[in-house]
Amino acid sequence: MSSYIILQTNLSFVVVPTFKKSICKVQIPTFFRIMSSLHRTHFYYIVLSRTNSK
């Protein structure tokens, strides 16, 4: 029984860091994509507001 528990904790220790790494690998490109799209829309908004104000 105790060996089973040790195996389980070892597995959880192995899974958690790789899980965190995979989350980071997924989140970082998504974050950049969101930021770039926000910058694009913000830029278009500025251009449109300037052309409309004239």
PLY file of the C-alpha trace (Angstrom):
ply
format ascii 1.0
element vertex 54
property float x
property float y
property float z
element edge 53
property int vertex1
property int vertex2
end_header
0.00 0.00 0.00
2.75 2.46 0.91
4.64 1.75 -2.32
1.47 2.58 -4.27
1.18 5.94 -2.48
4.85 6.73 -3.15
4.39 5.90 -6.83
1.34 8.15 -6.97
3.11 11.13 -5.41
6.07 10.64 -7.73
3.76 10.65 -10.72
2.06 13.82 -9.55
5.46 15.49 -9.08
6.39 14.51 -12.62
3.10 15.62 -14.16
2.79 19.04 -12.50
5.95 20.75 -13.86
5.35 19.49 -17.40
1.73 20.60 -17.10
2.85 24.08 -16.02
5.35 24.21 -18.88
2.69 23.22 -21.38
0.37 25.91 -20.01
3.15 28.48 -20.42
3.87 27.28 -23.96
0.19 27.66 -24.83
-0.39 30.94 -23.00
2.60 32.88 -24.31
1.75 32.62 -28.05
-1.91 33.26 -27.26
-0.96 36.33 -25.27
1.18 37.65 -28.12
-1.59 36.98 -30.62
-4.10 38.85 -28.47
-1.71 41.75 -27.93
-0.90 42.05 -31.63
-4.58 41.99 -32.57
-5.30 44.62 -29.91
-2.51 46.80 -31.23
-3.87 46.44 -34.73
-7.42 47.38 -33.79
-6.19 50.23 -31.62
-4.09 51.53 -34.49
-7.04 51.33 -36.89
-9.19 53.13 -34.35
-6.67 56.00 -34.09
-6.40 56.26 -37.89
-10.17 56.22 -38.30
-10.77 58.81 -35.61
-8.16 61.12 -37.15
-9.61 60.83 -40.63
-13.13 61.38 -39.29
-12.14 64.44 -37.29
-10.87 66.16 -40.45
0 1
1 2
2 3
3 4
4 5
5 6
6 7
7 8
8 9
9 10
10 11
11 12
12 13
13 14
14 15
15 16
16 17
17 18
18 19
19 20
20 21
21 22
22 23
23 24
24 25
25 26
26 27
27 28
28 29
29 30
30 31
31 32
32 33
33 34
34 35
35 36
36 37
37 38
38 39
39 40
40 41
41 42
42 43
43 44
44 45
45 46
46 47
47 48
48 49
49 50
50 51
51 52
52 53
